[in-house]
């Protein structure tokens, strides 16, 4: 594709979230230092957060990165709401809860975060609801008593999240279109399960490439292993940013 403008590449860079799926602050630090000029946001999940605690968020933010706290809160409404307020106090840009925790759980989390931001003058993070994990298939859902197909369950949970006041959802690339149609253009869709042809799928089952996800309407794509395991992680991140930029051009034309 034609030479990409600086502004277009910056918009593409902002849409890439790198998953810090490592076990120690040392490993995370090496990746953050290597990628901070290419990646705007880093995902901190359960493994790294349990090992290193809130200091890893401070570490990333001190080096200019934003944080998506991926702890997938799922508990009774008050517990999730209080945890959501603490995540907000950590200064993260995004965090998530499980939509299957119920509408009341999500509504209470939204209510208490808004109140804390207002009274404590905090930046309000984007609050996302996890629909159906990208590792799960319809067969997996049936084993836990969910008889509807994955796509139907994802859409049901996305609508519940929207009605509860959540900013968006985490959903696989395969469900982007129906969510966008049902929940509107301002509802955020964050898409994990990003794998290009030839990439190791790991434990992901519902996957697609970064360009395809953006063309389908994803606002953010989460990429971990393809960048982390590359011979040169920064070069791989830059290639993915170029693919996202090209997809943004095609989406605008469409």
C-alpha positions in Angstrom: 0.0 0.0 0.0 1.1 3.6 -0.5 3.3 5.4 2.1 1.5 5.7 5.3 1.2 9.2 7.0 2.6 9.8 10.4 -0.9 10.6 11.7 -2.3 7.4 10.3 0.5 5.2 11.8 -0.1 7.0 15.2 -3.8 6.1 15.1 -2.8 2.5 14.2 -0.3 2.4 17.0 -3.0 3.5 19.5 -5.1 0.5 18.5 -2.5 -2.1 19.3 -2.4 -3.5 22.8 0.5 -5.7 23.6 -0.2 -8.5 26.1 2.5 -8.7 28.8 1.8 -12.4 29.3 5.1 -13.1 31.2 5.7 -14.1 34.8 8.2 -11.6 36.1 8.8 -7.8 36.3 12.2 -8.4 34.7 10.7 -10.1 31.6 8.0 -7.4 31.4 10.6 -4.6 31.8 12.6 -5.9 28.9 9.5 -5.9 26.7 8.2 -2.5 27.8 11.6 -0.9 27.1 11.9 -2.6 23.7 8.3 -1.8 22.6 7.4 1.5 24.3 8.1 3.5 21.1 5.9 1.2 19.1 3.1 0.2 21.5 0.8 2.6 23.3 -0.9 0.2 25.7 0.2 -2.9 27.5 -2.1 -5.6 28.9 -1.4 -6.8 32.4 -3.1 -10.1 33.2 -3.5 -12.3 36.1 -0.1 -14.1 36.1 2.0 -10.9 36.1 -0.3 -9.0 38.4 -0.4 -11.8 41.0 3.4 -12.1 40.9 4.3 -8.5 40.9 1.3 -6.6 42.2 0.3 -3.0 41.5 3.9 -1.9 41.1 4.0 -3.4 37.5 1.3 -0.9 36.5 3.3 2.0 38.0 6.4 0.7 36.1 4.6 0.7 32.7 3.0 4.1 33.3 6.3 5.6 34.3 7.7 4.6 31.0 4.9 6.3 29.0 2.7 3.3 28.5 -1.0 2.9 29.2 -2.3 -0.2 31.0 -5.2 -2.5 30.2 -5.7 -4.4 33.5 -7.1 -7.8 32.4 -8.2 -9.4 35.6 -11.8 -10.2 34.5 -13.5 -9.4 37.8 -16.4 -11.8 38.4 -18.0 -11.9 41.9 -21.0 -10.4 43.8 -21.8 -6.9 42.8 -20.3 -5.0 45.8 -17.0 -7.0 45.6 -16.6 -6.3 41.9 -17.6 -2.6 42.3 -15.0 -2.1 45.0 -12.3 -3.9 43.0 -13.2 -1.7 40.0 -12.7 1.4 42.1 -9.3 0.2 43.2 -8.4 -0.5 39.6 -9.4 3.1 38.8 -7.2 4.4 41.6 -4.3 2.6 40.0 -4.6 4.8 37.0 -5.2 2.1 34.4 -6.7 3.1 31.0 -8.9 0.1 30.8 -10.0 -2.9 32.9 -12.6 -5.6 32.5 -15.2 -7.7 34.3 -17.1 -10.8 33.2 -20.4 -9.9 31.6 -21.8 -13.2 32.8 -21.5 -11.8 36.4 -24.9 -10.2 35.7 -26.4 -6.8 34.8 -26.6 -5.8 38.4 -22.9 -6.5 38.9 -21.9 -4.4 35.9 -24.2 -1.5 36.8 -22.9 -1.3 40.3 -19.3 -1.3 39.1 -20.1 1.5 36.7 -22.0 3.5 39.4 -19.2 3.3 41.9 -16.4 4.0 39.5 -18.3 7.1 38.3 -18.8 8.3 41.8 -15.1 7.7 42.7 -13.9 9.6 39.7 -16.2 12.5 40.5 -15.3 12.8 44.2 -11.6 11.9 44.0 -11.0 13.7 40.6 -9.7 10.5 39.0 -9.4 9.7 35.3 -12.3 7.4 34.4 -11.0 4.2 32.7 -12.7 2.4 29.9 -14.8 -0.4 31.5 -15.1 -3.5 29.4 -17.1 -6.6 29.7 -15.7 -10.0 28.7 -18.3 -11.9 26.7 -17.1 -15.5 25.8 -13.4 -16.3 26.1 -11.7 -16.8 22.7 -10.5 -20.2 23.9 -14.1 -21.5 24.1 -16.2 -23.2 21.5 -20.0 -24.0 21.4 -19.1 -27.5 22.6 -17.3 -26.0 25.6 -20.4 -23.9 26.4 -22.6 -26.9 26.3 -20.5 -28.7 28.9 -21.3 -25.9 31.3 -25.0 -25.8 30.5 -25.1 -23.0 27.9 -27.0 -24.4 25.0 -27.0 -21.4 22.6 -24.3 -21.0 20.0 -21.2 -18.9 20.8 -22.2 -16.1 18.6 -25.7 -15.8 20.2 -24.2 -15.9 23.7 -21.7 -13.2 22.8 -24.3 -10.9 21.4 -26.6 -11.4 24.4 -23.8 -10.5 26.9 -22.7 -7.5 24.8 -26.2 -6.1 24.9 -26.4 -6.6 28.7 -23.1 -4.8 29.0 -24.3 -1.9 26.9 -27.5 -1.6 28.8 -25.5 -1.7 32.1 -23.4 1.3 31.0 -20.2 -0.4 30.2 -18.0 1.2 27.6 -17.5 -1.9 25.5 -16.7 -5.5 25.4 -13.9 -8.0 24.9 -14.9 -10.3 22.1 -13.4 -12.5 19.5 -12.9 -11.3 15.9 -15.7 -13.5 14.7 -18.4 -11.6 16.6 -17.3 -8.1 15.8 -19.9 -7.5 13.1 -23.0 -8.4 15.0 -21.9 -6.5 18.1 -21.2 -3.4 16.2 -24.6 -3.6 14.5 -26.4 -4.2 17.7 -24.5 -1.8 20.1 -23.6 1.0 17.8 -20.5 2.8 16.6 -19.4 4.2 19.9 -19.4 0.9 21.8 -15.8 -0.2 22.1 -14.8 -3.7 20.9 -11.4 -5.0 22.1 -10.4 -8.1 20.2 -8.0 -10.8 21.5 -7.3 -14.0 19.6 -5.2 -12.2 17.0 -3.2 -14.6 14.9 -2.0 -14.3 11.3 -1.7 -17.2 8.9 1.2 -19.4 10.1 1.1 -18.1 13.7 0.8 -20.7 16.5 -2.8 -20.5 17.8 -1.9 -21.7 21.3 -5.2 -22.1 23.2 -7.1 -19.8 21.0 -10.0 -21.2 18.9 -11.8 -18.2 17.4 -9.0 -16.1 15.8 -8.2 -13.8 12.8 -5.4 -11.4 11.7 -5.1 -7.8 13.0 -6.0 -6.2 9.7 -9.1 -8.4 9.3 -10.2 -7.5 12.9 -9.9 -3.8 12.3 -11.7 -4.1 8.9 -14.5 -5.8 10.7 -14.8 -2.9 13.1 -12.5 -3.7 16.1 -11.4 -0.6 18.0 -8.4 -2.3 19.6 -6.5 -5.6 18.9 -4.6 -7.5 21.6 -1.5 -9.2 20.4 0.8 -11.2 22.6 2.7 -14.3 21.5 3.3 -13.3 17.8 5.2 -10.2 19.0 6.7 -11.7 22.2 8.1 -14.8 20.4 9.4 -12.9 17.3 13.1 -12.7 16.7 12.7 -8.9 16.9 9.6 -8.0 18.9 9.8 -4.3 18.0 10.0 -5.0 14.2 7.1 -7.4 14.5 5.0 -4.8 16.3 5.8 -2.3 13.6 4.7 -4.7 10.9 1.4 -5.2 12.7 1.0 -1.5 13.0 1.4 -1.1 9.3 -1.2 -3.8 8.7 -3.6 -1.9 11.0 -2.9 1.4 9.3 -3.7 -0.2 5.9 -6.9 -1.6 7.3 -7.9 1.8 8.6 -7.5 3.3 5.1 -9.6 0.5 3.6 -12.3 0.9 6.3 -12.5 4.6 5.7 -12.9 4.1 2.0 -15.6 1.5 2.6 
